[in-house]
Amino acid sequence: MTITINRERVKNNNVNNLAEVKVYDGESIEAALRRFKKEVLKAGIILEVKKRKHYESKRQGKKRKKAECKRKAIFNANVKAGLIVLPPRPERNDRKGAFKKGGRDKDAIS
């Protein structure tokens, strides 16, 4: 059984984004639905639906983008000034021990 949601082509890159989850034997519907929700969230379908809920004129879109840029600039300035302290990013755990961030591990390759 496959749960699929199809979305129309995105104007920017003409890619047909699909969120698809295969339900495995013995897997509960709740678990499959949970995975499906994650896929829909990753594909950006929810954000797209919310954005298209109401019509936005070009002027409103420019105004919204300008305000968004202003908010980001203020946030970045506050981070640089030390007023906002961001938590450290967690390190990525690579599945393969031989390859690390920044190239190959010297010990693994002789």
N, CA and C atoms as an extended XYZ file, in Angstrom:
330
Properties=species:S:1:pos:R:3:atomname:S:1:resname:S:1:resid:I:1 pbc="F F F"
N         0.848       -1.171        0.000 N   MET     1
C         0.000        0.000        0.000 CA  MET     1
C         0.898        1.239        0.000 C   MET     1
N         0.532        2.232       -0.768 N   THR     2
C         1.312        3.452       -0.870 CA  THR     2
C         0.415        4.652       -0.617 C   THR     2
N         0.878        5.552        0.236 N   ILE     3
C         0.170        6.801        0.482 CA  ILE     3
C         0.901        7.880       -0.290 C   ILE     3
N         0.199        8.596       -1.158 N   THR     4
C         0.843        9.597       -1.995 CA  THR     4
C         0.020       10.873       -2.017 C   THR     4
N         0.701       11.994       -1.983 N   ILE     5
C         0.031       13.271       -2.222 CA  ILE     5
C         0.774       13.949       -3.361 C   ILE     5
N         0.053       14.405       -4.342 N   ASN     6
C         0.658       15.025       -5.514 CA  ASN     6
C         0.429       16.521       -5.438 C   ASN     6
N         1.412       17.269       -5.843 N   ARG     7
C         1.324       18.715       -5.841 CA  ARG     7
C         1.613       19.205       -7.251 C   ARG     7
N         0.953       20.279       -7.635 N   GLU     8
C         1.190       20.828       -8.965 CA  GLU     8
C         2.632       21.291       -9.093 C   GLU     8
N         3.059       21.481      -10.325 N   ARG     9
C         4.441       21.897      -10.568 CA  ARG     9
C         4.719       23.248       -9.916 C   ARG     9
N         5.874       23.348       -9.331 N   VAL    10
C         6.293       24.591       -8.711 CA  VAL    10
C         6.767       25.527       -9.813 C   VAL    10
N         6.394       26.786       -9.738 N   LYS    11
C         6.736       27.726      -10.799 CA  LYS    11
C         8.239       27.924      -10.935 C   LYS    11
N         8.964       27.877       -9.811 N   ASN    12
C        10.394       28.196       -9.841 CA  ASN    12
C        11.202       27.200      -10.663 C   ASN    12
N        11.021       25.905      -10.407 N   ASN    13
C        11.908       24.939      -11.036 CA  ASN    13
C        11.182       23.832      -11.801 C   ASN    13
N         9.888       23.950      -11.985 N   ASN    14
C         9.095       22.970      -12.723 CA  ASN    14
C         9.355       21.529      -12.277 C   ASN    14
N         9.451       21.329      -10.993 N   VAL    15
C         9.639       19.988      -10.452 CA  VAL    15
C         8.338       19.564       -9.817 C   VAL    15
N         7.941       18.339      -10.098 N   ASN    16
C         6.727       17.819       -9.513 CA  ASN    16
C         7.083       17.151       -8.200 C   ASN    16
N         6.819       17.817       -7.091 N   ASN    17
C         7.189       17.287       -5.778 CA  ASN    17
C         6.132       16.309       -5.301 C   ASN    17
N         6.564       15.151       -4.905 N   LEU    18
C         5.685       14.140       -4.367 CA  LEU    18
C         6.128       13.793       -2.961 C   LEU    18
N         5.161       13.540       -2.121 N   ALA    19
C         5.456       12.976       -0.811 CA  ALA    19
C         4.876       11.570       -0.848 C   ALA    19
N         5.727       10.586       -0.736 N   GLU    20
C         5.278        9.210       -0.883 CA  GLU    20
C         5.875        8.357        0.227 C   GLU    20
N         5.035        7.508        0.811 N   VAL    21
C         5.465        6.619        1.884 CA  VAL    21
C         4.915        5.238        1.588 C   VAL    21
N         5.779        4.229        1.621 N   LYS    22
C         5.332        2.857        1.438 CA  LYS    22
C         5.055        2.241        2.801 C   LYS    22
N         3.890        1.626        2.929 N   VAL    23
C         3.516        0.983        4.185 CA  VAL    23
C         4.019       -0.451        4.137 C   VAL    23
N         4.852       -0.809        5.095 N   TYR    24
C         5.464       -2.129        5.123 CA  TYR    24
C         4.565       -3.130        5.835 C   TYR    24
N         4.833       -4.399        5.625 N   ASP    25
C         4.070       -5.458        6.271 CA  ASP    25
C         4.263       -5.371        7.782 C   ASP    25
N         3.167       -5.405        8.499 N   GLY    26
C         3.233       -5.361        9.951 CA  GLY    26
C         3.383       -3.969       10.528 C   GLY    26
N         3.467       -2.949        9.693 N   GLU    27
C         3.597       -1.580       10.177 CA  GLU    27
C         2.217       -1.000       10.431 C   GLU    27
N         2.075       -0.290       11.547 N   SER    28
C         0.773        0.296       11.858 CA  SER    28
C         0.508        1.505       10.966 C   SER    28
N        -0.756        1.794       10.790 N   ILE    29
C        -1.152        2.948        9.971 CA  ILE    29
C        -0.682        4.241       10.631 C   ILE    29
N        -0.695        4.263       11.966 N   GLU    30
C        -0.266        5.472       12.682 CA  GLU    30
C         1.202        5.786       12.394 C   GLU    30
N         2.039        4.742       12.369 N   ALA    31
C         3.467        4.951       12.100 CA  ALA    31
C         3.676        5.434       10.665 C   ALA    31
N         2.923        4.834        9.730 N   ALA    32
C         3.039        5.248        8.331 CA  ALA    32
C         2.557        6.681        8.153 C   ALA    32
N         1.481        7.031        8.835 N   LEU    33
C         0.950        8.388        8.751 CA  LEU    33
C         1.937        9.387        9.342 C   LEU    33
N         2.627        9.010       10.426 N   ARG    34
C         3.636        9.867       11.035 CA  ARG    34
C         4.783       10.113       10.048 C   ARG    34
N         5.233        9.048        9.374 N   ARG    35
C         6.304        9.210        8.376 CA  ARG    35
C         5.830       10.057        7.203 C   ARG    35
N         4.558        9.877        6.822 N   PHE    36
C         3.994       10.644        5.713 CA  PHE    36
C         3.960       12.132        6.046 C   PHE    36
N         3.580       12.465        7.267 N   LYS    37
C         3.533       13.865        7.685 CA  LYS    37
C         4.917       14.495        7.623 C   LYS    37
N         5.940       13.730        8.016 N   LYS    38
C         7.307       14.238        7.939 CA  LYS    38
C         7.706       14.507        6.496 C   LYS    38
N         7.343       13.604        5.588 N   GLU    39
C         7.671       13.769        4.170 CA  GLU    39
C         6.983       15.001        3.591 C   GLU    39
N         5.715       15.200        3.957 N   VAL    40
C         4.967       16.366        3.469 CA  VAL    40
C         5.615       17.643        3.983 C   VAL    40
N         6.055       17.617        5.240 N   LEU    41
C         6.714       18.780        5.819 CA  LEU    41
C         8.032       19.069        5.116 C   LEU    41
N         8.816       18.017        4.821 N   LYS    42
C        10.096       18.183        4.130 CA  LYS    42
C         9.907       18.733        2.729 C   LYS    42
N         8.857       18.274        2.033 N   ALA    43
C         8.617       18.710        0.659 CA  ALA    43
C         8.126       20.149        0.590 C   ALA    43
N         7.703       20.707        1.722 N   GLY    44
C         7.255       22.097        1.738 CA  GLY    44
C         5.838       22.286        1.248 C   GLY    44
N         5.058       21.220        1.241 N   ILE    45
C         3.698       21.292        0.724 CA  ILE    45
C         2.817       22.122        1.639 C   ILE    45
N         2.975       21.965        2.949 N   ILE    46
C         2.153       22.707        3.908 CA  ILE    46
C         2.397       24.213        3.768 C   ILE    46
N         3.686       24.601        3.658 N   LEU    47
C         3.995       26.027        3.505 CA  LEU    47
C         3.407       26.582        2.214 C   LEU    47
N         3.480       25.793        1.161 N   GLU    48
C         2.937       26.229       -0.131 CA  GLU    48
C         1.431       26.423       -0.047 C   GLU    48
N         0.743       25.519        0.623 N   VAL    49
C        -0.716       25.623        0.764 CA  VAL    49
C        -1.078       26.856        1.571 C   VAL    49
N        -0.349       27.080        2.674 N   LYS    50
C        -0.633       28.253        3.498 CA  LYS    50
C        -0.376       29.544        2.728 C   LYS    50
N         0.688       29.540        1.904 N   LYS    51
C         1.028       30.731        1.137 CA  LYS    51
C        -0.034       31.035        0.075 C   LYS    51
N        -0.620       29.989       -0.484 N   ARG    52
C        -1.602       30.175       -1.554 CA  ARG    52
C        -3.038       30.252       -1.036 C   ARG    52
N        -3.211       30.273        0.280 N   LYS    53
C        -4.552       30.290        0.859 CA  LYS    53
C        -5.310       31.555        0.457 C   LYS    53
N        -4.592       32.674        0.452 N   HIS    54
C        -5.193       33.949        0.062 CA  HIS    54
C        -4.358       34.559       -1.057 C   HIS    54
N        -5.017       35.307       -1.920 N   TYR    55
C        -4.319       35.949       -3.025 CA  TYR    55
C        -3.418       37.053       -2.481 C   TYR    55
N        -2.221       37.116       -3.031 N   GLU    56
C        -1.269       38.153       -2.646 CA  GLU    56
C        -0.821       38.877       -3.907 C   GLU    56
N        -1.057       40.190       -3.943 N   SER    57
C        -0.649       40.955       -5.119 CA  SER    57
C         0.870       41.103       -5.136 C   SER    57
N         1.395       41.561       -6.269 N   LYS    58
C         2.842       41.739       -6.389 CA  LYS    58
C         3.353       42.745       -5.357 C   LYS    58
N         2.599       43.801       -5.168 N   ARG    59
C         3.004       44.830       -4.215 CA  ARG    59
C         3.073       44.261       -2.798 C   ARG    59
N         2.056       43.452       -2.432 N   GLN    60
C         2.045       42.841       -1.102 CA  GLN    60
C         3.214       41.869       -0.944 C   GLN    60
N         3.518       41.129       -2.015 N   GLY    61
C         4.626       40.181       -1.966 CA  GLY    61
C         5.958       40.880       -1.765 C   GLY    61
N         6.167       41.980       -2.491 N   LYS    62
C         7.404       42.752       -2.337 CA  LYS    62
C         7.509       43.325       -0.935 C   LYS    62
N         6.382       43.805       -0.415 N   LYS    63
C         6.366       44.384        0.922 CA  LYS    63
C         6.700       43.312        1.967 C   LYS    63
N         6.138       42.109        1.810 N   ARG    64
C         6.389       41.014        2.740 CA  ARG    64
C         7.853       40.588        2.697 C   ARG    64
N         8.410       40.465        1.478 N   LYS    65
C         9.814       40.070        1.332 CA  LYS    65
C        10.753       41.113        1.928 C   LYS    65
N        10.425       42.400        1.727 N   LYS    66
C        11.251       43.470        2.266 CA  LYS    66
C        11.254       43.428        3.792 C   LYS    66
N        10.072       43.197        4.383 N   ALA    67
C         9.971       43.110        5.845 CA  ALA    67
C        10.727       41.890        6.365 C   ALA    67
N        10.670       40.782        5.617 N   GLU    68
C        11.389       39.569        6.005 CA  GLU    68
C        12.901       39.795        5.992 C   GLU    68
N        13.392       40.468        4.951 N   CYS    69
C        14.821       40.783        4.860 CA  CYS    69
C        15.247       41.696        6.005 C   CYS    69
N        14.400       42.653        6.344 N   LYS    70
C        14.705       43.571        7.425 CA  LYS    70
C        14.794       42.824        8.758 C   LYS    70
N        13.848       41.912        9.006 N   ARG    71
C        13.866       41.111       10.238 CA  ARG    71
C        15.129       40.270       10.324 C   ARG    71
N        15.500       39.635        9.194 N   LYS    72
C        16.704       38.808        9.174 CA  LYS    72
C        17.957       39.635        9.430 C   LYS    72
N        18.019       40.837        8.836 N   ALA    73
C        19.177       41.705        9.021 CA  ALA    73
C        19.308       42.135       10.482 C   ALA    73
N        18.191       42.473       11.107 N   ILE    74
C        18.211       42.878       12.516 CA  ILE    74
C        18.649       41.704       13.386 C   ILE    74
N        18.129       40.502       13.089 N   PHE    75
C        18.493       39.310       13.855 CA  PHE    75
C        19.985       39.033       13.725 C   PHE    75
N        20.504       39.066       12.495 N   ASN    76
C        21.932       38.805       12.280 CA  ASN    76
C        22.811       39.852       12.958 C   ASN    76
N        22.366       41.120       12.954 N   ALA    77
C        23.123       42.175       13.630 CA  ALA    77
C        23.142       41.932       15.141 C   ALA    77
N        22.016       41.488       15.693 N   ASN    78
C        21.952       41.194       17.131 CA  ASN    78
C        22.827       39.992       17.491 C   ASN    78
N        22.906       39.023       16.600 N   VAL    79
C        23.767       37.861       16.836 CA  VAL    79
C        25.228       38.304       16.828 C   VAL    79
N        25.600       39.149       15.846 N   LYS    80
C        26.977       39.645       15.773 CA  LYS    80
C        27.350       40.477       16.996 C   LYS    80
N        26.393       41.256       17.498 N   ALA    81
C        26.649       42.115       18.653 CA  ALA    81
C        26.678       41.318       19.954 C   ALA    81
N        26.222       40.091       19.908 N   GLY    82
C        26.229       39.254       21.108 CA  GLY    82
C        24.979       39.368       21.945 C   GLY    82
N        23.958       40.061       21.433 N   LEU    83
C        22.708       40.198       22.173 CA  LEU    83
C        21.900       38.895       22.144 C   LEU    83
N        22.078       38.116       21.087 N   ILE    84
C        21.417       36.821       20.948 CA  ILE    84
C        22.504       35.766       20.839 C   ILE    84
N        22.416       34.770       21.697 N   VAL    85
C        23.394       33.689       21.670 CA  VAL    85
C        22.716       32.444       21.121 C   VAL    85
N        23.230       31.953       20.006 N   LEU    86
C        22.665       30.761       19.389 CA  LEU    86
C        23.311       29.514       19.981 C   LEU    86
N        22.540       28.436       20.136 N   PRO    87
C        23.146       27.195       20.634 CA  PRO    87
C        24.096       26.631       19.587 C   PRO    87
N        25.129       25.915       20.023 N   PRO    88
C        26.071       25.358       19.044 CA  PRO    88
C        25.396       24.305       18.179 C   PRO    88
N        25.830       24.240       16.925 N   ARG    89
C        25.275       23.237       16.011 CA  ARG    89
C        25.789       21.859       16.386 C   ARG    89
N        24.913       20.861       16.358 N   PRO    90
C        25.392       19.509       16.666 CA  PRO    90
C        26.254       18.988       15.525 C   PRO    90
N        27.253       18.180       15.887 N   GLU    91
C        28.120       17.608       14.856 CA  GLU    91
C        27.379       16.517       14.113 C   GLU    91
N        27.670       16.432       12.820 N   ARG    92
C        27.056       15.373       12.006 CA  ARG    92
C        27.782       14.077       12.272 C   ARG    92
N        27.024       13.034       12.493 N   ASN    93
C        27.602       11.710       12.644 CA  ASN    93
C        27.495       11.007       11.304 C   ASN    93
N        28.613       10.861       10.622 N   ASP    94
C        28.606       10.177        9.340 CA  ASP    94
C        28.484        8.685        9.575 C   ASP    94
N        27.768        8.013        8.695 N   ARG    95
C        27.583        6.575        8.830 CA  ARG    95
C        28.879        5.833        8.533 C   ARG    95
N        29.645        6.357        7.603 N   LYS    96
C        30.904        5.719        7.249 CA  LYS    96
C        32.011        6.393        8.045 C   LYS    96
N        32.789        5.609        8.764 N   GLY    97
C        33.837        6.174        9.592 CA  GLY    97
C        35.012        6.695        8.797 C   GLY    97
N        35.167        6.225        7.541 N   ALA    98
C        36.339        6.601        6.760 CA  ALA    98
C        36.238        8.024        6.216 C   ALA    98
N        35.031        8.530        6.075 N   PHE    99
C        34.861        9.843        5.473 CA  PHE    99
C        34.307       10.806        6.504 C   PHE    99
N        35.034       11.868        6.733 N   LYS   100
C        34.636       12.873        7.706 CA  LYS   100
C        34.477       14.206        6.995 C   LYS   100
N        33.960       15.170        7.714 N   LYS   101
C        33.811       16.513        7.159 CA  LYS   101
C        35.195       17.070        6.854 C   LYS   101
N        35.379       17.596        5.671 N   GLY   102
C        36.659       18.173        5.290 CA  GLY   102
C        37.537       17.202        4.536 C   GLY   102
N        36.977       16.110        4.087 N   GLY   103
C        37.764       15.173        3.285 CA  GLY   103
C        37.879       13.812        3.925 C   GLY   103
N        38.795       13.032        3.426 N   ARG   104
C        38.963       11.666        3.897 CA  ARG   104
C        39.791       11.633        5.168 C   ARG   104
N        39.536       10.611        5.957 N   ASP   105
C        40.290       10.418        7.187 CA  ASP   105
C        41.655        9.849        6.836 C   ASP   105
N        42.721       10.416        7.373 N   LYS   106
C        44.063       10.000        7.014 CA  LYS   106
C        44.374        8.587        7.496 C   LYS   106
N        43.811        8.197        8.636 N   ASP   107
C        44.109        6.880        9.187 CA  ASP   107
C        43.439        5.756        8.391 C   ASP   107
N        42.263        6.048        7.801 N   ALA   108
C        41.514        4.990        7.123 CA  ALA   108
C        42.127        4.630        5.772 C   ALA   108
N        42.816        5.562        5.137 N   ILE   109
C        43.363        5.324        3.804 CA  ILE   109
C        44.884        5.289        3.892 C   ILE   109
N        45.454        4.201        3.433 N   SER   110
C        46.909        4.056        3.496 CA  SER   110
C        47.521        4.178        2.135 C   SER   110
